């Protein structure tokens, strides 16, 4: 007879393997120049000029350098090995695919540590992570967004490890990862909250750099913050604009709807309308919550699908219904948790409070961006993705505490729905992608010119 531990291992391996296969399929069929925004351009700048571009040198040149320097290095190595321009760009595209597989492994570790011995909950969480549409789309694109997702997830895992057992090696890893987040994307600065919260907790207990036997608990977070903000300080010295962005130099989105904050609807989720019009459309693009939800659960801005594809409404409808189910479970978990929260609870579980604050910060990023720039491209679920593993833990809490959701039949049902929906979704995308290229949301980006 196979032991329960053995069954648990095989189930996790099977779900994880499925997640890997789905990502590899999207990577294989999606060309490197199919992405939101032209992230190939700054990579080419590093390759051609061997230096950091000015923030206004191109649309994405204001971004921190870590991803682009890494991507340029990968391109150069791949080109030296293959002497093939397209293959070298494909190697750059593979960075995020590999990182996405890494995220699944880390999510598995986090779920097993937070819910020890609760194998069905771990299975469901890993299945939801493996087939999450927004994560799948990002894994097959050349962008710096997914590098941040990986680093943020890694930081959360190291933070939880340190809280359980403080060790210098874990603190060093956390600080390096958090600093890398800030040097990868601007809202990666939020991850600095994790080492800072450890520092603050020790300070609250009366420790200092001079008196603490674990002096690194105080010193390393301070150093991390300094490194993390260094890129923003450099850009401020050049531009005299705090948190500068491409919108300060380019007006490409000026005429993008809705265009005015008064025209943005912050009060509704137009779910029924979304089922009728599942892609970017006048009926939905002014509704903040609709665009955010749609971008999470389907290719709303259609970089992988096109409006004329057969069966589009059916596939999109299935994914949106699945998304509503997961969202409802998240709300159930949040409401159950809020009933327990008081000062004593927060003191005992300060790490949970920090993660909740981090997730709230990422949840607010697209809202703040929309207030600043009221266009549908500001309502990106991609902005929330770095905190996705925290929301997964909230889902796990619902499965653990809500009586109805504790039933094995319900949990197995959720597992089956996630896997069936996820496989059907990717199968649809990869079989229809060749037909979609002619009508995607804007043309594929042109491959940039390189000097070698």
DRENSENU-284876 format. One record per residue: x, z, y of N, C-alpha, C in turn. Coordinates in steps of 0.001 Angstrom, whole numbers, padded with zeros to 6 digits, always signed. Atoms other than C-alpha are relative to their C-alpha. Layout:
<sites>
XZYXZYXZY
...
</sites>
This chain:
<sites>
+000855+000000-001206+000000+000000+000000+000885+000000+001248
-000769+000072-001237+001270-000867+003492-000327+001198+000860
+000231-001190-000818+001707+002194+005693-000615-000371+001333
+000617+000243-001314-000119+002599+009011+001056-000391+001023
-001071+000375-000933+003223+002430+010839+000357-001472-000182
-000308+001393+000305+003954-000856+009082-001077-000923+000548
+001091+000826-000525+000518-002215+009992+000087-000100+001519
-000114+000002-001456+001026-001195+013607+001099-000954+000450
-001106+000879-000363+004369-002975+013746-000376-001476-000179
+000378+001392+000230+002975-006173+012233-001043-000473+000997
+001010+000393-000987+000001-006184+014581+000640-000278+001349
-000680+000200-001281+002221-005776+017628+000846-001267-000015
-000811+001205+000124+004586-008467+016393-000868-001253+000072
+000896+001162+000008+001659-010844+015818-000541-000296+001392
+000543+000197-001349+000128-010297+019260+001108-000452+000947
-001129+000376-000847+003521-010485+020933+000430-001438-000271
-000386+001373+000361+004373-013681+019043-000971-001010+000592
+001001+000892-000592+001120-015241+020207+000251-000156+001497
-000296+000066-001426+001935-014350+023818+001205-000861+000296
-001209+000820-000174+005375-015924+023455-000325-001476-000196
+000345+001391+000287+003950-019115+021934-000795-000616+001148
+000802+000514-001115+001389-019499+024735+000886-000321+001198
-000892+000230-001140+004129-019192+027352+000921-001194-000234
-000868+001131+000307+006412-021653+025598-000761-001325+000075
+000806+001220-000087+003586-024182+025361-000183-000434+001450
+000172+000346-001410+002879-024022+029101+001323-000457+000605
-001311+000417-000504+006596-024231+029848+000325-001425-000444
-000348+001322+000533+006991-027290+027628-000796-001109+000687
+000862+001067-000518+004054-029258+029045-000015-000073+001523
+000050+000019-001458+004324-028268+032714+001329-000477+000571
-001266+000481-000582+006920-030246+034728+000548+001002+001012
-000610-001003-000891+009384-028233+036857-000495-000071+001439
+000416+000122-001399+008054-029590+040151-001486+000242+000204
+001396-000395-000165+004470-028434+039525-000044+001495+000255
-000031-001411-000380+004316-025144+041419-000723+000174+001321
+000556-000300-001322+002629-023441+044352+001165+000128+000978
-001107-000052-000962+004980-023959+047343+001271-000606-000601
-001187+000730+000420+008261-025807+047208+001194+000937-000106
-001133-000894+000215+010710-023301+045744+001241-000748-000484
-001171+000786+000374+012986-026116+044571+000899-000239+001216
-000748+000332-001218+014028-026745+048186+001085+001031+000333
-001085-000949-000287+015894-023452+048838+001065+000063-001105
-000999+000058+001072+017555-023685+045403+000969-001144+000275
-000851+001141-000328+018835-027131+046397+000900+000304+001191
-000828-000354-001161+020069-025691+049709+001229+000797-000440
-001136-000782+000497+022214-023135+047899+000979-000886-000765
-000860+000894+000769+023533-025864+045594+000786-000948+000905
-000645+000980-000884+024337-028270+048432+000953+000639+001008
-000744-000580-001120+025677-025844+051049+000811+001235-000377
-000759-001163+000475+026969-022854+049031-000048+001166+000986
+000153-001103-000936+025642-020433+051625-001478+000319+000206
+001367-000438-000272+022529-018560+052711-000593-000834+001129
+000620+000759-001091+020105-020710+054734-000567+000915+001071
+000701-000727-001050+018710-019584+058058-001481+000116-000385
+001402-000185+000397+015130-018248+057743-000910-001177+000324
+000844+001130-000388+013745-021362+059448+000513-001337-000524
-000587+001247+000504+015792-023917+057472-000964-000773-000891
+001016+000658+000825+012895-024679+055108-001165+000964-000205
+001233-000782+000150+009443-023419+054117+000244+001332-000707
-000257-001227+000753+010740-020836+051601+001365+000620+000295
-001352-000491-000267+014158-020225+053172+000023+001400+000602
+000039-001364-000531+013009-016940+054747+000039+001039-001120
+000091-000924+001124+012746-015418+051259+001361+000638-000295
-001271-000616+000416+015381-012943+050002+000743-000876-001002
-000821+001005+000693+018245-014636+048140+000139+000138-001510
-000442-000268+001372+018501-013081+044660-000493-001046-000997
+000523+000973+000963+016196-015435+042740+000645-001368+000195
-000498+001342-000273+017473-018578+044446+001481-000146-000356
-001412+000037+000398+021144-017714+043938+000107-000073-001520
+000003+000024+001462+020423-017006+040264-000428-001370-000515
+000500+001304+000432+018428-020236+039897+001037-001093+000239
-001043+000992-000279+021205-022256+041549+001125+000101-001034
-001016-000175+001023+023706-020771+039102-000436-000562-001343
+000526+000537+001254+021471-021619+036135-000018-001523+000042
+000014+001465-000122+021017-025174+037423+001405-000566-000203
-001360+000534+000054+024762-025679+037834+000547+000053-001432
-000478-000121+001384+025559-024390+034329-000702-001012-000897
+000758+000938+000836+022768-026469+032742+000428-001440+000261
-000419+001365-000312+023888-029597+034578+001391-000295-000566
-001341+000191+000564+027508-029121+033519-000060-000205-001508
+000115+000123+001449+026365-028804+029910-000714-001279-000431
+000848+001116+000429+023802-031625+029833+000201-001272+000816
-000146+001143-000921+024658-033902+032822-001343-000701+000217
+001345+000552-000159+020893-034385+033111-000730+000757+001103
+000659-000598-001162+019101-033751+036413-001293+000712-000414
+001293-000576+000372+015648-033147+034888+000185+001210-000913
-000227-001113+000927+016969-030915+032088+000523+001227+000740
-000510-001130-000778+018830-028784+034616-001128+000708+000740
+001157-000631-000650+015611-028227+036570-000898+000682-001030
+000781-000641+001067+013852-027463+033289+000620+001350-000371
-000678-001267+000273+016473-024765+032683-000347+001035+001062
+000414-000909-001072+015628-023254+036072-001432+000471-000244
+001387-000361+000296+011949-023344+035132-000073+001039-001119
+000012-000910+001154+012796-021479+031920+000305+001440+000389
-000313-001372-000422+013995-018446+033919-001256+000860-000042
+001215-000801-000058+010448-017260+034552-000683+000115-001353
+000571-000081+001339+009319-018087+031033+000678+001109-000802
-000755-001060+000686+012069-015863+029623-000358+001367+000579
+000351-001272-000630+011277-013140+032157-001409+000446-000402
+001359-000331+000402+007596-013321+031200-000032+000595-001405
-000112-000576+001342+008478-012701+027559+000572+001409+000089
-000547-001334-000224+010571-009768+028762-001043+000977+000496
+001076-000860-000494+007560-008398+030629-000898+000461-001144
+000834-000390+001147+005499-008451+027421+000686+001099-000816
-000727-001024+000752+008203-006454+025646-000035+001346+000722
+000019-001251-000773+008333-003889+028456-001399+000604+000006
+001375-000495+000039+004530-003622+028589-000289+000674-001331
+000174-000594+001324+004567-002948+024857+000639+001386-000061
-000682-001290-000017+007101-000141+025349-000752+001021+000841
+000735-000913-000876+005134+001367+028240-001286+000461-000677
+001274-000346+000638+001823+001236+026343+000208+000966-001157
-000247-000873+001149+003304+002855+023231+000467+001391+000440
-000455-001312-000471+004908+005646+025277-001122+000776+000683
+001097-000675-000707+001800+006398+027351-001150+000330-000953
+001078-000232+000968-000627+006119+024413+000584+000098-001418
-000652-000108+001314+001422+007353+021419-001020+000232-001117
+000874-000173+001151-000290+007038+018051-001370-000626+000139
+001320+000616-000221-003258+005123+019533+000152-001513-000096
-000407+001377+000238-002564+001781+017962-000994-001021+000522
+000979+001001-000464-005837+000024+018838+000088-000199+001504
-000129+000113-001458-005421+000798+022531+001231-000836+000345
-001223+000768-000260-001861-000546+022457-000225-001472-000319
+000285+001392+000359-003054-003693+020677-000799-000693+001100
+000864+000613-001020-005773-004319+023263+000794-000252+001277
-000770+000165-001239-003420-003753+026215+000996-001139-000114
-000968+001081+000178-000776-006058+024794-000694-001357-000074
+000750+001256+000083-003403-008708+024013-000445-000457+001382
+000431+000343-001365-004801-008584+027567+001187-000504+000812
-001199+000449-000718-001266-008869+028962+000471-001362-000493
-000511+001243+000578-000380-011711+026591-000779-001222+000455
+000833+001166-000317-003291-013947+027633-000476-000009+001441
+000461-000072-001389-003743-012958+031301+000326-001312+000706
-000245+001339-000556-004179-016343+033019+000999-000043+001149
-000915+000051-001138-002393-015526+036270+001443+000197-000448
-001353-000208+000515+000634-014252+034342+000495-001250-000715
-000376+001226+000708+000650-017356+032139+000368-001107+000969
-000287+001059-000967+000501-019727+035110+001346+000236+000681
-001238-000306-000714+003314-017937+036932+001222-000150-000893
-001147+000057+000916+005509-017909+033821+000549-001412-000173
-000416+001385+000228+005689-021717+033748+000319-000726+001299
-000270+000600-001293+006523-022307+037420+001355+000456+000542
-001206-000391-000724+009682-022292+039518-000436+000693+001290
+000303-000814-001178+008970-019467+041968+000792+001296-000101
-000621-001325+000043+010536-016159+042953-001005+001084-000328
+001046-000992+000249+007195-014438+042298+000178+000687-001343
-000040-000634+001306+007718-013912+038610+001261+000831-000205
-001183-000857+000049+011232-012569+039045-000352+001396+000517
+000446-001293-000510+009609-009819+041121-000881+000717-001012
+000861-000626+001011+006977-009212+038424+000845+000667-001084
-000867-000568+001038+009694-008700+035812+000728+001239+000512
-000778-001117-000531+011817-006441+038020-000877+001198+000326
+000911-001103-000297+008819-004385+039164-000456+000691-001284
+000412-000578+001280+007638-003900+035566+001135+000794-000622
-001174-000716+000490+011163-002939+034527+000191+001308+000768
-000145-001208-000821+011316-000453+037422-001018+001058-000392
+001044-000955+000391+008026+001140+036370+000350+000651-001337
-000400-000550+001294+009270+001538+032798+001144+001008+000158
-001129-000901-000212+012553+003111+033972-000437+001263+000742
+000544-001157-000720+010641+005383+036357-000670+000965-000975
+000680-000854+000971+008451+006679+033519+000996+000653-000956
-001042-000577+000861+011524+007181+031318+000723+001138+000709
-000719-001037-000731+013266+009153+034030-000853+001248+000187
+000892-001151-000170+010249+011375+034622-000035+000834-001281
+000024-000714+001271+010181+012249+030919+001331+000678-000303
-001323-000530+000324+013943+012790+030610+001015-000494+001026
-000923+000427-001054+016126+012663+033735+001415-000214-000535
-001362+000337+000405+019412+010906+032995+000612-000903+001064
-000682+000797-001005+022004+009349+035249-000121-001493-000296
+000041+001424+000348+021993+006033+033351-001360-000604+000330
+001346+000503-000302+018213+005695+033739-000196-000106+001506
+000119+000044-001456+018400+006553+037441+000767-001182+000580
-000771+001158-000469+021117+003949+037978-000758-001293-000266
+000777+001192+000326+019019+001345+036178-001202-000160+000902
+001164+000048-000881+015943+002239+038226+000400-000427+001408
-000423+000331-001362+017832+002047+041511+000447-001455+000112
-000418+001403-000011+019441-001291+040639-001210-000927-000056
+001191+000830+000155+016088-002724+039568-000853+000011+001262
+000808-000098-001218+014246-001435+042656+000661-000751+001150
-000701+000749-001047+016937-002810+044983-000120-001499-000230
+000146+001421+000322+016749-006151+043158-001387-000511+000359
+001354+000395-000413+012983-006220+043776-000031-000352+001482
+000003+000226-001445+013549-005932+047524+000817-001226+000386
-000837+001167-000285+016199-008682+047372-000521-001271-000665
+000619+001150+000659+013890-011009+045416-001182-000533+000785
+001175+000419-000760+010710-011060+047492-000347+001107+000990
+000191-000955-001077+009591-009386+050681-000825+001212-000425
+000806-001162+000380+006849-007231+049168+000577+000728-001206
-000746-000803+000958+009350-006125+046550+000478+001305+000613
-000340-001252-000682+010172-003478+049168-000862+001158-000465
+000903-001064+000435+007179-001545+047832+000562+000767-001197
-000527-000648+001206+009050-000780+044590+001011+001085+000358
-000905-001067-000441+011523+001326+046599-000700+001350-000016
+000764-001248+000088+008725+003914+046478+000389+000810-001236
-000268-000714+001254+009729+004779+042892+001240+000890+000100
-001142-000916-000150+013299+006055+043490-000172+000975+001158
+000212-000893-001137+012249+007489+046869-000881+001180-000407
+000881-001096+000429+009489+009528+045184+000756+001026-000825
-000835-000936+000765+012048+011049+042802+000844+000837+000949
-000775-000706-001022+014270+011937+045743-000857+001016+000736
+000882-000876-000771+011324+013411+047652-000427+001219-000812
+000405-001124+000851+010256+015564+044696+001130+001028-000107
-001123-000930+000052+013723+017058+044430+000196+000708+001325
-000111-000620-001321+013834+017667+048178-001078+001074+000170
+001084-000972-000083+010457+019422+047962+000313+001269-000778
-000402-001168+000782+011982+021727+045381+001210+000717+000596
-001090-000678-000687+014721+022661+047834+001375-000523-000311
-001310+000560+000332+017496+020456+046462+000537-000817+001173
-000644+000844-001003+019970+018634+048669+001245-000610-000610
-001198+000649+000515+023049+016495+048291+001099+001008-000293
-001045-001001+000173+025248+019605+048592-000321+000995-001108
+000364-001073+000925+023271+022018+046414-000449-000495-001356
+000531+000485+001270+021856+019789+043684+001128-000266-000984
-000981+000305+001047+023813+019766+040439-000110-001459-000412
+000211+001429+000237+022296+016330+039843+000023-000723+001345
-000112+000544-001349+023597+015039+043176-000467-001443+000079
+000384+001404+000009+022864+011454+042142-001503-000185+000178
+001445+000079-000198+019131+012233+042202-000350-000112+001470
+000207+000071-001444+019444+012569+045954+000718-001209+000591
-000839+001024-000642+022219+010111+046752-000401-001421-000371
+000264+001368+000440+021273+007067+044663-001252-000606+000641
+001161+000602-000677+017728+006590+046079+000274-000361+001454
-000328+000306-001393+019115+006754+049625+000808-001286+000076
-000800+001223+000047+021711+004114+048766-000857-001207-000350
+000883+001097+000420+019029+002011+047092-000838-000516+001159
+000799+000405-001158+016846+001990+050193+000865-000794+000976
-000890+000719-000910+019827+000924+052285+000262-001420-000459
-000223+001342+000547+020606-001992+049983-001284-000826+000059
+001269+000722+000067+016925-002905+049651-000446-000567+001335
+000460+000457-001324+016248-003200+053386+001046-000866+000693
-001084+000715-000676+019565-004930+054149-000375-001438+000333
+000356+001388-000263+018093-008422+053853-000963-000121+001174
+000934+000037-001127+015243-007644+056241+000721+000312+001308
-000795-000295-001196+017744-006152+058690+000778-001246+000443
-000737+001236-000313+019842-009356+058478-000906-001027+000663
+000926+000982-000579+016803-011536+059187-000486+000450+001377
+000431-000500-001318+015711-009300+062056+001089-000245+001044
-001094+000256-000938+019141-009630+063638+000046-001465+000426
+000005+001426-000326+018797-013428+063491-001212-000403+000814
+001261+000501-000573+015158-013779+064536-000662+000966+000967
+000660-001060-000777+014223-010471+066225-001498+000090-000326
+001372-000109+000491+011014-010602+064159+000021+000907-001222
+000070-000923+001125+010190-007702+061851-000823-000625-001116
+000650+000606+001163+009238-008909+058338-000356-001459+000290
+000206+001405-000359+009657-012526+059374-000505-000791-001206
+000498+000850+001078+007850-015186+057345+000060-001457+000437
-000010+001426-000336+007599-018970+057177-001060-000346+001041
+001063+000276-000959+004430-018775+059269+000466+000153+001450
-000534-000124-001355+006555-017826+062266+000679-001292+000466
-000737+001222-000341+008286-021241+062129-000785-001282-000275
+000724+001197+000422+005837-023665+060490-001503+000228+000141
+001453-000110-000177+002158-024387+061120-000759-000786-001071
+000609+000802+001054+001374-026074+057781-001402+000497-000368
+001290-000567+000413-001547-023707+057111-000973+000158+001166
+000793-000240-001202-002957-023829+060618-001447-000442-000158
+001357+000543+000137-005985-025946+059683-000645+000320-001356
+000542-000338+001307-006553-024380+056259-001193+000945+000159
+001163-000878-000110-010015-022795+055814+000255+001349-000670
+001042+000009-001031-011598-020422+056522+000537-000014+001419
-000647+000228-001279-009163-020234+059470-000216+001058+001056
+000295-001030-000987-010713-017334+061358-000445+001254-000731
+000314-001245+000705-010998-013687+060371-001497+000265-000041
+001455-000206-000027-014646-013611+061395-000712-000861-001036
+000611+000869+001011-015301-016396+058875+000281+000460-001424
-000326-000503+001330-013829-014419+055961-001047+001026-000436
+001010-000908+000558-016390-012669+053769+000707+001042-000865
-000628-001084+000736-015038-009285+052633-001019+000850-000769
+001073-000863+000509-018364-008013+051280-000619-000461-001307
+000700+000502+001187-019238-010097+048240+000974-000615-000998
-000656+000754+001063-018050-011474+044934-001012-001046-000463
+000975+001059+000267-019793-014828+044534+000167-000513-001431
-000256+000307+001403-019673-014781+040756-000867-001154-000483
+000906+001067+000450-022730-016972+040154+000429-001347+000580
-000473+001237-000626-021437-019561+042625+001281-000487-000655
-001256+000344+000654-018039-019459+040938-000236-000668-001353
+000328+000643+001276-019628-020360+037600-000446-001441+000214
+000432+001367-000316-021147-023435+039265+001152-000843+000536
-001128+000702-000625-018026-024358+041242+001279+000785-000295
-001100-000869+000434-015040-022894+039342+001328-000232+000696
-001267+000300-000672-012281-024553+041419-000148+000161+001507
-000038-000118-001456-011274-024387+045077-001101-000852+000623
+001231+000667-000424-014448-025254+046935-000570+000721+001216
+000574-000550-001220-016237-024759+050262-000941+001174-000268
+000979-001046+000310-018849-022560+048560+000652+001353-000270
-000645-001268+000365-016253-019924+047637+001234+000343+000813
-001317-000268-000561-013062-020266+049680-000004+000987+001167
+000050-000984-001080-014268-017967+052501-000227+001419-000516
+000280-001314+000575-015074-015077+050127+001287+000588-000569
-001282-000579+000382-011990-012873+049822+000012+000441-001455
+000009-000544+001358-012975-011108+046601-000215-001098-001040
+000218+001111+000932-014148-014359+045004+001287-000766-000254
-001248+000741+000148-010874-016163+045663+001028+000836-000768
-000947-000876+000689-008825-013158+044522-000330+000093-001489
+000429-000083+001398-010861-012826+041316+000238-001336-000711
-000129+001317+000625-010877-016569+040618+001456-000348-000269
-001406+000282+000198-007128-016869+041083+000637+000837-001096
-000512-000851+001073-006615-014063+038574-000368-000532-001373
+000541+000288+001330-008711-015466+035746-000119-001483-000328
+000000+001437+000274-008551-019249+036130+000876-000691+001029
-000876+000771-000889-006514-021965+037823-000808-000490+001195
+000929+000280-001091-008673-021796+040957+000521-001076+000955
-000567+001005-000910-006308-023815+043167+000492-001239-000737
-000298+001050+000973-005846-026206+040230+001362-000670+000143
-001306+000591+000230-002207-026777+039515+000170-000407-001465
-000055+000360+001419-002931-027149+035778-001238-000778-000460
+001233+000698+000362-006470-028542+035727-000456-000825+001196
+000553+000826-001071-008520-030999+037775-001521-000017-000117
+001465-000116+000018-012214-031153+038744-000701-000911-000988
+000715+000974+000832-013073-034209+036620+000212+000209-001498
-000280-000193+001425-011818-032807+033298-001256+000383-000770
+001182-000348+000804-014431-032602+030511+000062+001462-000445
+000086-001379+000471-015598-029101+029611+000588+001030+000937
-000651-000911-000937-014043-027561+032727-000862+001226+000293
+000878-001121-000334-017067-025422+033627-000142+000974-001163
+000137-000869+001173-017362-024099+030088+001220+000892-000158
-001235-000773+000141-013721-023029+029880+000137+001000+001137
-000107-000903-001147-013707-021594+033386-001026+001119-000093
+001046-001017+000120-016994-019794+032780+000362+001066-001016
-000410-000972+001029-015662-018173+029601+001072+000933+000536
-001072-000825-000555-012557-016968+031433-000515+000938+001082
+000555-000858-001048-014552-015654+034388-000843+001137-000598
+000776-001052+000659-016929-013754+032094+000934+001022-000640
-001011-000891+000580-013952-012329+030217+000637+000852+001103
-000590-000739-001110-012428-011343+033567-000920+001083+000527
+000961-001001-000456-015608-009543+034617-000042+001181-000966
+000003-001075+001000-015550-007560+031359+001215+000911+000210
-001221-000795-000204-011944-006460+031898-000080+000769+001312
+000132-000661-001293-012647-005685+035550-000943+001199-000088
+000951-001108+000161-015647-003527+034579+000655+001181-000719
-000693-001071+000713-013460-001571+032164+001002+000705+000910
-000910-000602-000961-010876-001036+034892-000740+000945+000943
+000802-000841-000895-013569+000333+037198-000450+001258-000729
+000417-001164+000785-014835+002609+034421+001145+000996-000136
-001155-000881+000105-011339+003974+033897+000326+000674+001316
-000302-000562-001314-010799+004474+037618-001005+001083+000374
+001022-000991-000331-014113+006301+038086+000165+001266-000829
-000199-001165+000862-013433+008577+035114+001208+000812+000464
-001213-000675-000449-009966+009373+036435-000221+000706+001338
+000245-000596-001320-011184+010056+039980-000743+001322-000100
+000736-001248+000187-013457+012797+038647+000939+001172-000280
-000939-001052+000374-010387+014738+037491+000975+000363+001108
-001076-000145-000977-008244+014403+040576-000279+001141+000965
-000035-001040-001017-007515+017483+042686+001466+000309+000280
-001380-000297-000391-004413+019054+044208+000838+000438-001197
-000735-000480+001172-003422+020799+040989+000330-001152-000944
-000229+001145+000884-003817+017601+038964+001124-000878+000536
-001026+000851-000605-001664+015642+041408+001378+000649-000082
-001290-000682+000112+001051+018289+041304+000546-000089-001418
-000433+000060+001390+001136+018266+037504+000362-001417-000419
-000169+001397+000387+000932+014479+037257+000445-000829+001206
-000440+000675-001214+002867+013423+040338+000438-001435-000273
-000426+001355+000335+004252+010390+038509-001181-000970-000037
+001194+000848-000001+000729+009053+037977-000459-000293+001424
+000383+000208-001395+000009+009557+041662+000898-001040+000659
-000941+000980-000571+003131+007560+042569-000346-001407-000478
+000360+001321+000527+002150+004687+040258-001312-000493+000609
+001264+000390-000637-001379+004726+041695+000237-000469+001424
-000324+000400-001370+000090+004529+045190+000681-001364+000018
-000672+001303+000086+002339+001632+044158-001012-001110-000284
+001016+001005+000329-000585-000252+042578-000917-000263+001187
+000834+000173-001193-002685+000372+045691+000721-000847+001038
-000775+000791-000949+000109-001030+047834-000045-001474-000325
+000049+001415+000387+000212-004256+045830-001408-000563+000077
+001388+000444-000127-003577-004421+045784-000330-000349+001452
+000280+000229-001421-003513-004327+049597+000805-001150+000594
-000847+001064-000556-000811-007000+050039-000808-001246+000365
+000772+001185-000405-003211-009993+049897-001016+000295+001100
+000944-000355-001063-005674-008112+052110+000696-000002+001358
-000764-000025-001253-003044-007475+054782+000385-001421+000406
-000383+001373-000290-001851-011067+054510-001188-000810+000513
+001199+000726-000444-005420-012354+054903-000401+000405+001410
+000295-000451-001366-005965-010229+058009+000964-000658+000980
-000997+000651-000865-002736-011644+059452-000244-001499+000113
+000149+001453+000076-003400-015226+058350-001245-000300-000829
+001273+000106+000738-007067-015784+057414-000221-001367-000644
+000126+001240+000749-006598-018702+055001-000141+000329-001483
+000195-000295+001418-007516-018984+051330+001331+000155-000733
-001301-000143+000654-003813-019294+050463+000593+001392+000180
-000444-001387-000153-003343-015715+051695-000638+000913-001043
+000762-000832+000940-005834-014415+049118+000560-000168-001416
-000679+000308+001254-003286-014682+046284-000024+001182-000955
-000098-001029+001031-003746-012687+043111+001445+000159-000453
-001423-000076+000325-000050-013457+042601+000662+001183+000689
-000559-001128-000730+000665-010768+045201-000200+001315-000750
+000338-001239+000710-000938-008125+042952+000724+000090-001338
-000544+000081+001356+000800-009233+039748+001143+000977-000285
-001059-000955+000320+003879-006959+040109-000503+001369-000455
+000563-001294+000409+001587-003949+039573-000974-000143-001164
+000981+000250+001064-000356-005499+036676+000098+001028-001122
-000134-000945+001114+001098-003071+034110-000635+001340+000338
+000679-001246-000387-000274-000123+036116-001501-000136-000219
+001425+000229+000242-003749-001634+036012-000299-000035-001493
+000165-000035+001453-003276-002139+032268-000100+001437-000504
+000077-001405+000386-002649+001595+031938-001359+000588+000355
+001341-000441-000373-005929+002190+033764-001027-000476-001015
+000861+000508+001061-007647-000018+031202+000174+000836-001262
-000239-000842+001160-005989+001998+028445-000629+001363+000140
+000633-001294-000243-007238+005198+030033-001503-000080-000250
+001439+000177+000256-010790+003826+029944-000274-000043-001496
+000180+000086+001450-010426+002975+026255+000228+001352-000671
-000317-001310+000573-009078+006471+025621-001066+001048+000320
+000845-001097-000474-011595+008557+027592-001498-000289+000014
+001427+000328-000062-014903+006681+027862-000551-000079-001422
+000462-000170+001380-016948+007563+024765-000368-001317-000668
+000414+001269+000586-018472+004135+024198+001211-000865-000351
-001174+000849+000195-015086+002454+024517+000957+000548-001054
-000829-000576+001055-013535+004801+021959-000364-000534-001387
+000463+000473+001301-015514+003175+019157+000911-001115-000516
-000871+001051+000549-013294+001086+016827-000604-001390+000113
+000635+001319-000068-015847-001735+016781+000138-000610+001393
-000123+000487-001377-015732-001994+020583+001438-000440+000286
-001395+000333-000265-011944-001973+020721+000449-001236-000771
-000317+001221+000755-011593-004542+017942-000700-001213+000624
+000714+001097-000660-014220-006631+019727+000733-000480+001238
-000774+000371-001189-012221-006531+022965+001275-000740-000379
-001207+000660+000478-009103-007478+021048-000289-001444-000399
+000366+001345+000437-010834-010464+019464-000369-000908+001161
+000404+000796-001169-012375-011631+022748+001230-000446+000781
-001211+000332-000766-009002-011483+024506+000797-001106-000683
-000851+000965+000702-007127-013416+021823-000673-001364-000115
+000704+001276+000138-009792-016068+021245-000078-000725+001339
+000090+000604-001331-010313-016652+024960+001363-000513+000463
-001332+000394-000443-006577-016768+025620+000518-001241-000698
-000462+001171+000753-005780-019239+022865-000792-001242+000417
+000818+001133-000416-008701-021484+023819+000373-000500+001385
-000376+000358-001367-007642-021425+027457+001279-000840+000021
-001275+000716-000025-004036-022495+026840-000114-001330-000749
+000199+001258+000724-005085-025096+024266-000670-001030+000917
+000687+000909-000929-007434-026620+026861+000973-000522+001063
-000908+000392-001085-004773-026629+029592+001054-000996-000490
-001106+000866+000433-001956-028203+027552-000496-001344-000522
+000509+001290+000480-004189-030889+026025-000551-000842+001144
+000584+000726-001125-005770-031813+029377+000985-000227+001145
-000923+000078-001129-002705-031473+031613+000420-001428+000342
-000354+001381-000368-001609-035134+031347-001104-000719+000767
+001123+000628-000707-005089-036198+032496-000209+000592+001375
+000258-000694-001263-005050-033695+035346+000983-000365+001090
-001057+000182-000982-001834-034769+037071-000415-000870+001177
+000394+000894-001082-003502-037489+039099-000885+000638+001040
+000957-000602-000938-005931-035091+040762+000248+001488+000198
-000303-001402-000240-004141-031762+041002-000136+000321+001477
+000191-000427-001385-004444-029722+044188+001235-000340+000824
-001172+000467-000719-001955-031751+046195+000970-000644-000972
-000946+000687+000884+000854-033921+044806+001040+000965-000547
-001128-000779+000475+003654-032550+042662+001126-000097+001031
-001085+000010-000975+006632-031563+044803+001065-001011-000410
-001084+000934+000265+009389-034135+045116+001254+000769-000421
-001270-000617+000359+012612-033248+043323+000981-000189+001155
-000893+000100-001156+015199-032486+046025+001276-000773-000329
-001286+000701+000145+018377-034477+046601+001125+001026-000100
-001179-000853+000141+021578-032809+045423+001255-000826+000216
-001234+000696-000355+025109-033678+046454+000931-000216-001185
-000844+000238+001174+026423-033855+042881-000841-000416-001176
</sites>
